[in-house]
Amino acid sequence: MPLVPIQLPTRSNVARNSAVGNTTLINCYADPIGQDAKAATPIYACDGWASFATLSTGGTNSPVRGMLNLDDTLLWVLAGEGASNWIDSITTDGTRTSRGSITTAGYAYFARNRAATPNIMLVTSDGVTRTISGTTVSTPSYDPAIGASDFNSVCCMDGYFVISKTNGEFYISGLDAVTIDPLDFAKASSVADGLSRAVVRGRDLVLMGDRSTEFWQNTGQADFPFQRVHVANYGLYNGPAAVATMAAVDSSMADTVIFPATTPDGGYAGVVMLAGYEVRRISTWEVDNAVRTAIKANVRAYCYPSQGQTFYAITDNATFSYEYNTRTGAWHQRQSSGLSFSRICDATVFNNKVILGDYATSRVYQLSTSATPSGTSKVMVQKSRDNGDTWEPSDPTLYPNRCKSLGTSGQRKTRTKFTRFGESKEDGFNIKLTITSAFVEGSNDIDMTIIPPSVHAQPYPVQMHTLYVDAIPGVSGTANQRGMIMLHADITTVGG
């Protein structure tokens, strides 16, 4: 009997009920290359990371709250434990210098202007402001009429710092300066929902409340340069989860903003991407369920480039981490060692390195594709007869025929054979495949997991005699990056 191909998943897409579908990609992603290839959609392990710098403060609850790359010469970072935080600058070789302390429990937004010696403004989501010139951190003094304690984000457009306030007002600085005139403000007033975040998308200043979004543009007027051009009835679910980036929009690369959106009454509406002044929903039920059931204030996001693609990552650093591939439009899960989510909470590019911030330990890492796992990679196969609600044990001592060596990194491809799967019920089998030690995060080997669509021939049971797994051994980021090419099985329909 000829072998039957088993479809590899193109994304993580768990349905509301496991009987409907539970395809899953953890720490790996599909990278379609077309029907002219041997395998149209191989699955590759994600990239790992290595240490870059340890920050001034540390502990078990010391998240990185924000980062800024200043001209590939200094990386500015705010991190801390509780309300005690430190501002650090880091050079290209990872040398860290403390630049001052700050009391905040909020998220940090950095922006820089176009001045010959750039000014940096730091604003936290709970109203703390600092300015930086050279390597000097200063606490600005503003006119009391400004109400600076209500500041909650900052961005920079055309040389103006734009600082949003919780009451819907936004102030602008002087041109290529950090000074703020008490009269240089306007208000996003179409809906009385205040402002959660100000970001720049191309030529638009995007002012986001929790039930509406306003688009303003620089019209060059002398009194106040920004004017409102459009109002949309969707808002921002949580300020730190909005990321301005480049992504595929209408088959072209364009400036956009990706964020979890709200409806006009403030309800969660899904993760969306700006397309013009409209939004396109990009999230699946699996992602939406994770965001909706998490603590709202903990949801944050970031973007980073890898392997010629850009990933939007959304996490609460407590229960979930999902990444969206802006090239393919597909989601996958991330999990770090011993966690159900990724350690990473922020990212930026610095001196051609992707720098990643830790959610708890005041450390920053650099994306790494060169580390070799300490353990020998194996392919593990587990079977489920109840739509993935329970799986047979993965202990190789109990099921030695379910765990086999992946092969050496010098091999171009490895075919591994597994037998004795028995007979399914009417709705078929589910198969979970794990490649152990697929990549390295710091000193930890990380596994990748794939759950393909169900193997079934409803309404009949099936017998699966042999499963053939074509996998790629190797090192993440090389031509032999660990991954999965294809699956085939010797299957017999029972009673058909």
N, C-alpha and C positions, 0 to 999 in steps of 0.2 A: 504493500500500500504506500502511495507517495506521501512524503512528509507534508504537513499542513503548516503554513506560516502563521505565527501568532503575532498580532499587531502590537508593536511597542507604543506606549502612550506618547503623545506630543506635549502633554501638560499635566499638571496635577489638577484634577477636576472631580473631587469627591461630591457625590450627590447628596440630597437630603436624607435618603435612605440607602444603605449599602446594597440593597437588592437592586437598585437602579444603576449604580455605578460607583466604583471607588478607585479609579485610576489615580496613581500617586507617583510623584517624582520628588524625592528628598535628597538634597545636596547634589543634584544633577539636573541637566536640562537637555531638551531636544534641540538639535541644530540642523534643520532641513537643508539638504543640498541638491535635491531634485531627483526626478525619476531616471535620469541618465547615469546615476551612481549605483553601485552594488547594493547599498542600503540607502534609501531615500531620506530617512530620518534617523541617523544615529543619535545616541544619547551619551553625553560626556559628563564627567565629574566636574563639579565647580572648582574654581581656583581656591587655594588655601591662603594662609598669611603667615608672616614671620614678624618678630618683634621689631619696632622702630624706635620707640622711646617710652620711658616711664616718667609720668608727670609728677608735679610737686607734691600733690596730696594723694593718699592712697587709702585703701580699706575695702571692706566688703560691700560698700554701697557708695561708690565714688564714680558716677557716670561721667563720660565726656558729654558736655552740654552743647558744644558748638565748636566749629573750626573755620579758619580762613587762611587761604594761601595768598601771601603777599609777594607777588612778582617772582615766585620760585626761589626766594631768598630766605624768607622766614615763614614758618607755619605758626599761626596763633591759635591757641586752644584754651578753652575754659572747661575745667573739670573740678569736681569736688565731692565732699561727703556731707550729706545733709544740706545745711545752708552755708557751710564753710567751703569756699571755692578759691581756686588760684588761677590767675591768668599766666600762661607760659608762652614763651616763644621757643621755637625749635629750628635749628639750622638744618641744612640739607644732609648732614651726616648724622642727624639724630641727637645732637647736643641740645639739652634743654636748659633754659634759664627762666627762673621765676621773675615775674614782672609786677606782681601785686596780688592782693587778696580781694575778694568780693563776697558779699553776703547775699545769696539768692537761692531759691529753690526752684527757679524756672529754667526754661530752655534759653539758649543763647543764640542770638542772631548777630552776625558780623557783616559789615559792609565797608567798602573802601571807595574813595573818590579818585579824581584824575589829577590831583595836585602833583607838582614836581616831586615833592616829598609827600607821599600819599598820607592822607588822614584816614584813620579807621574809626568807625563808630561801632560800639557794642551795646546792644539793648537786649535785656532779658524779658521773657514773657510776663514777669511779675514786676516790671517797672524800674529796673536798675540800669543806669546808663554810664558808660565810660567812653573816653576818647583816647586814641593812641596816635602819637606822632613820633616817628623814628622808633625808639624802643621805650618811650616814656608813656606810662598810663596815667591819665588824669581823670578826676571826677569833675564833670562840667557843672557850672552854676547857671541855672536858667531863671528867667523872670518867673515869679510865682504864678503869674497869669497863665503860663503855658501848661501847668499841671503835669509836669514830667513824670510824676509817680504813676500816671496812667499809661505811660508808654508801654507797648508790648511787642513791637518788632521794628526792624529797620531794613531798608534796601537803598540802593543808590541808582539814580537815573539821570543821565546827562549832566553829571557833576553835582546834583542835588541829593543830599541825604533825605530820604522820605521816612518819617517815623510815625507809625500808626498809634492810635490810642483806643482804649476800650470803649470810649463813648462815641466813636465814629469819626472823630476829628483826625486829621493828619497834618503834621507840620513838615516844612521843608527847611533845610539849612541854607546858608548863603552859598553861592556858587563856588564849588571846590573849597569849601570851608566847613567848620563844625559849629559856627555860631548860628543861633536860631533867634529870629526876630519874633516877638509875641504876636505880630499881625500876619506872619507868613503861615497861615493855615487855611484849610478848607474842611468841609465835612461831607462824608459819604452819607447822605441823608434820605435816599430814596426809600429805605426801609429802616425802621428804628431797631436795628440789631447790633449796633456798634461795629467795631472792627476787630478781627482776630489776627490778621496778617496782611502785610503789603509785600508784593513781589513784582518783579519786572518780567514781562513777556514781550520780547521784541521791542516795538515802539509803544507798548501799552504798559501803564502802571495799573496793576491789578490789585484792587482793594477788596479784601474778602471778609465779610461778616459771617455770622453763623446761620443766616437765612438768605443772604443775597450777596452778589458780587458786582462791583462797579469797575468800569474801565475808564481810565483817564489818560489823556495824552498831553505832551508838552507842545502847546500852541505858540509859545514865545511871547505871550503878553507880558507887559512890563510889570503890572501890579502883582500878578500871580500866574506863573507860567502854565499850570496844569488845569485842564478843563475836562469835565465829564463828557464821554462820547457814547456810553452804552451802559445799560443796567440789565442784569440777568437775575432770574429768580431761583438761583441755586447758591448755596453757601458752602462754607468750609467746616468740616466736622471737628477738626482739631488743628490749631495753627502749625505745630511742628511737623505735620504730615504732608504739607504742601511743598513740592519741589519743582522749581523751574529747570527745564532741561531741553535737549533736542530729542525728537522722536519722529517716527514715521507717521505722518498725517496725510491721508489721501495719496499714499504711495510716494510721498516726498518727505524729505527731512525738513522739519520746521521747529521753530521755537514753540514751546508749549508749557503748560503746568499740569502736573499729575497730582491728584489730591482726593481724599475721601470727601464726598460731597453730601450736602443736606438738601432736603426739600424746602419749599417756602415756609413750612411750619416747623422746621428745625430737625426733622427726622432724618436718620441715616439713609442715604440714597445709593451708596455704592462708590467704588473707586472709579474716577473719571479722568479723562484727558481733554484739555481745551483744544477745540478745533474751530478757529475763528472765535466768535463769541458764544458758540454753542459748546456743549460737552458731549463726549462719547463715553458710555460706560464700558470699562474694560475688565471689571472684576467678575469672578465666578461666584456661585453660591458659597463655595468653600471659603473663599477669601472674605466675602461679606459677612458670613457667619462668625468668623474669627474676629473681625474688626468690631462688629456690632455687639458681641458678647464680652469684649475686653473692657477694662476700665478706660473710659474715653480719654482722660487726661494723660494716659501713658502711651497713647498711639502716636508714633512719630515715623518719619520716613527720610530716605536719602537716595541718591543716585550714584552709580559708579560705573566706569567703563571696564570691560574685560573681554579679551578674545575678539575684538572688533565689534562688540555689542555693548549696549548700555542697559543696565538693570536698574529698575525702580524697586527699592526694598521698603516694605512697610512692616512694622513690628511693634509689639508692646513690651518686648524684652522680659516677658513673664510667662506667656502662654503660646505665642506664635511668632513666626517670621516668614513672610512670603516675598518672593522676588518676581517681578514682571519683566520679561525680555521685550524691550521696546522695538526690536527688529522683527521678532516672530509673533508678538502678541500673546505669548503663553506664560503661565505662572508655574513656579515650582516652590517647594518648601526648603527652608534652611534650618539646620539643627547643629549646634556645636556640641562638643564632648560633654556628656552627662546632662544635657539640657534638651528641652522640647522646642527650643528657639535658638536663634543665632546670638552670639555674644556681641555682635556689631550693632551699634546704634547710630553711627554717623560716618560720613565718608567725604573725601575731597581728593583732588589731584594736586600733588606738590612735587615739583622738580621731576616730572615724568614718572612719579610713583603714585599709586593709588593708596592713600592713607585712610585707615579705618580706626574708629574710636570704639573703645570697650564700654559696655553698659554698666560695669560695676567696679572696675579695678584701676581707674585712672591710668590706663595705658593706651598707646596708639600703636597700630601695626601697619605693615606694608603688605599689599597683595603680593603673593609669592607663588610662582609656578615651578620652582626649582627644587624644593625640598623632597627628599625621598622618604616614604613611610618607613618606620622602623620595623613593622611587621610584614610578613609575606601576604600579599593580597589573595583572597579566596573568593570564590563564588558560592554563595549560600542560597538554597532554594527552599522555600516553605510553601505548603499547600493549605488551602482552606476549602471546606465543603459548605460553608454557611455565609458566603458573600463577604468574607474577610472579617466577620465578627470575631472569630477565633482562628488561630494559626497553629499548625503543628509546631512542636518545640524546635528551636534553632540550634540546640546543643549538638555539636558534631559528634560527641561521644555517644549520644543516643541515636542520632541519624547520620552515621558516617557517609552514607551514600548521598546525602544532601549538601555536603560541603567539600569542595574540591579546589585545588590550586588554580589560580588564574594564569600562572606562567610567569616567565621573566620579562623584564622591560624590553629586552632585545627582540622579543617575538612581535611580529606584526599583527598577529591575530591568534586567538586561542579558541578552539571549539571544545566545549565541555559537555559530557553526556550524563544525564540523570535518568534513572529508571524507577519502576515500581510505584506508580502513582495511584494505581487502583481505579475504582469506578466512582464516578460522581453521582450526585443526585440529579434531578431533572434540570436544575438551573446551572449545572456545570461546576467547574473548578475556578478558584482564584489562585494565582501564583504570585508569590513575593520573591523577588531576586535582590540580593544584597551583595555588593562588591565591597569587601572589607578593606580597610586602609587605602581608600581611594585617593585621598589627598591629606595634606598636613596643615593643621592650625596650630602654630606655635610648636609645642612638643607633643601634640596629640594627633594620632591617626584618626581620620574621620571616614566613616562608611557612607556609601551612596545606596539608595534603595529605590527599586522600581516595582510598581504593581501594575501590570498590563490589564487591559479589559478582560472580562471573564472568558474562559474557554468553555464553550457550551454548544449544544446542538438541540436547543429546545424544540419540542417538548420531551426529547429523549435524553437519558443519561449518556455519558461518554466514558470510555476507558482511555486513559493516556498511558501508553506503554513506555515511551521514551521522550525526553525533552532535550533538545540540542540548543546550547547557549553559545552564541558567537560573541565573544567579548574582546576588549582591547586592553592588554596590560600596558604598563609604562608609567610615565611621570606626568602629572598635571601640567598642561601648558606646552607640551612638546608634541611632535607628530604622533607619538604613541600615548597621548593623554588617555587615562583610564576611561573606559566607557563600554557601552553595549551596542552591538551592530544589528543583530537580528536573533529571532527565536523561531525554531521549528519543532514540531512535535509529531509523533506517531500516534494518531488518535483513531479510535473506532467508535462509531455510534452504536449504542445498545438499543435494539428493538426498532430501529428505523428502517 
